[in-house]
């Protein structure tokens, strides 16, 4: 078996475990009882370690090097895939496993704390758990930035959009600043001159969900490959063939929920 094929086989293992992690995270955010948070955090941390070990094994580095020597034999898709494999390999080998596990658990605790304290608007109670996540994230980014030879913030950007830099973001925001303030003022003035018509009455959650599901279908969401549920805040998760989106309902009005559904359906598509 060629080195590139060995990499494909290893990363298929990684991908399948990642699918299980994604569904477990959806379950934690949607239906897991609060009492399961600690054990779920430990389980996800253990899974994260197994996945990291799969990628950081010495043979993976050897396969990457060997595949790179025969890169001309690869298709354009495979070359792009090899670059992504290199990126994930670097992340797996540079970040200490113990730090990775601590970060997984801290994020879980922080999210659980947010769910409990959000309704109370209790920032002081929430801040310690958020502070721990920030501290560990900065440690992780510091390790990566040294390896990638990038500023820390550019390293953070690269985890979400490879190649995106602070310079690019500042340029884009600079262009937006040239017209957004005036446009917002113009829109606000126009809206002030128009009568706002709000639908009246209570809107049962079952009816809201039925409407949401109908519109999801209209824009092309395949219900045999996904589902709609409720959570504290709308999100899109799951996997490419099992997409999970959520919204939240209020029987006082339906626009917020509906817009949340359509927004998350956009991500899902």
N, C-alpha and C positions, 0 to 999 in steps of 0.2 A: 504493500500500500504506500502511495506517495505521501510525502510530508503534508501537502495541502489537504489530502483526503483524511489524514489522521486528525488534522485540525478541525475539519468539518465534523467528524464523528465526535470529538471531544466537546465542541461547542453545541452540538445537538443535545448532548447530555445537559450542558449548562442551561440551554434554552428551555428544556422540559422542566427542570427544577425551578427556573425563573417563572414559568407559568403557574406552578403550584404556589410559589411565593405571592404572585399577583392575586390569585384567588383568595389566599389566606388573608391578605391585606384588605381585600374587599370585604370579606366576612367580618374582620375586626371592626371595620368602619360602619357596617350596616346592621348586622344581626348578633354579633358576639356579645354575651352578657358581660357587664363591667368586671365581674369577678374573675373572668378568664384572662384579663389583661396581662398579669404578671407571667403566667405560664406561656401565653402566646408570644410575648416578647422574648422569652428564653428560647422558645421553639424557632422563631424567626432568626434569632441570633445564631443558633446552631446550624440552621439551613444556610444562612449567609456564609458561615465558616466553611461548610462543605463545598459550596459553590466557589468560594475564593480558592480553596485548595485544588479544585479541579483546574482552575485557570493558571495558578501560579506554579504548578508542578514543573520541575526542571525540563522534562521532555517537551513541554509546550514551547519553551524558549528555543530548544533545539529545532523543533519542527518549523517554527517561524523563520529561523535563520536559513534552514535548508530550502523552504518554500521561496524565500526571498532571492536565493541564488538562481532559481528557475522561474522567476516571475514572468519571463517572456512566454512561458508555456501556458500561462493562465489567461482566461477570458477577462474582459474589462470588468465584468461583475465580480469575478473571483479576486481580481486585484483590489477592488474596492472593499471586498469582504476581508481580505488579508489585512488591509489597513485598519479596519475596525477591530479585528482580532488583536492586532498589535496594541491598540489603545486599551482594550480591556485587559490584556495581559500586563501592561505597565501598571494600570490601576491596582490589579490584584497583587502584584509583587511588591509595590512600593508602600502601600498602606499596611501597617502592622495588623495582623488578624485580631489581636486583642483590642485595638482601637476600633476596628470595624465592628466587632461585637458590641462594644460599649455604646457605639453610636446607634446601632439598631435598637438596643434596649432603651436608650435615652429618648429616641424619637417616639417609640411606642408610649412611654410614660408621659411624654409631653403632649401627645395627641389625646390621650385619655384625660389628662388634666384639663386640656382645652375644652373637651366636651362637657366636663363637669362645671367648670368655672365660667364658661362663656355666657351662660344664661344669667349668671350673677354679676357679670361685668367686673369680675374680680381680677384685675391685672396683677396686683401685688401677690396674690396667691399663685398666679400662673407663671410669673417671671422666673422663679428659680429653675423650673423644669426647662423653660425656654433658654435660659442662660447656659444650662448644661449642654443642650444641643448645639448652641452657637460655639461654645468653647471647643467641643469635640470636632465640630465641622471645620473650624479654623485649624485645628491640629492636623486633620486629614488633608486639607487643602495645602497646608504648609509642606507636608511630605511630598505631595504630588507636584507642587510648583517647583521644588528643587530639581526633581527629576525631569520635568517638562521644560525647565528653564523659562517659565512664564511668570508674570506677576500673579499674585495670589488671586485677584479678582478675575483675571483672564482665565486662570485655571478653573475657577468656579463656573464661568461661562462655558468653558469647553465641555463640562460634564453634561450640558443640556443642548449645546449647539456647537459642534466641533468647528473650530476656525473663527468663531465669533470673538471679537476683541473689544476692549473698552473704547478704543478709538472708533470702531465701527458704530457702537452704540451711541457715543457722544455725537458723532456726525449725524446719525439718524434723528436723535432727539433735537439737535440743533435745527434741522430742517422742519421738524414739527413745530418748534417754537415760533417759526416765522409766520405761521398762519393760524395755528390752533386757538390762541387767545381771542383773536378777532372773530373767528368763526363761532366760537362758543358764545361770545357776547351777542352776535347776530342771531343765533338760534334762540337764545334766552329771550331776547327782545321780541322775536316773532311769536314765541310761545305765550308770552305775557299778553299778547293782543288777541289770542284765540281762546275760545271757550273749551275747557277741559271736560270731556264727557267720560265719566267713570261708570262702568257697569255696576248696577246695584244688586244687592241681595247676598245671601250666603251661597257659597259654591262648594258642595260636598266633595270631599277628596276623591271619592270613587269616580265622580263625573270628570274631575280634573285629570285623573290618571287616564281615563278612557280617551279624552281629547288628546292628551300628550302622546299616547300610543298610536292614535290615528295619524297625527302629524309626523311622528317618527317614521311611520310607514310611507307617508307621502314623499318624504325627502330621501327615501331609499335605505332606511335601516332594516336589516334582516333580523327579524325576531327569533329565527332559529339559530342565530349566532350571537344572541345578546339578550339583555333584560333591563328593565327599569325598576329601581327600588328607591327607598327613602334614606336619607342620611342627614347629619347635622348641617352639612354644606354640600352643594352639588359637586360631583366629580365624575371623571371617566377613568375606568381602570379595567382590570381583567387582561385578556390576551387578544391577539388579532382574530381569533376564531371564536372567542367567548367574551364578548365585550360587555362590561358592566357599567351602566351609567346610573346616576342618582339625581334626585331633586328633593326639595322640601316643600310642603304644602301649608297654606293658610286658607281657611274657609272664608276669611274676610275678603280676600282678593285672589285672582288666579294668574295675573300677569307675571309675577315674580317666578312662580313655579314653571310656567309655560316657557318663559324666556330661558330659564335655567335648563330645561329639557332640550330645547333647540340648540342652545350653546354646546351642551355636552354631546348631543348627537353629532354636531359638527366635528368634535374631536373623535368620536367613535368612528365616523365614516373615514 
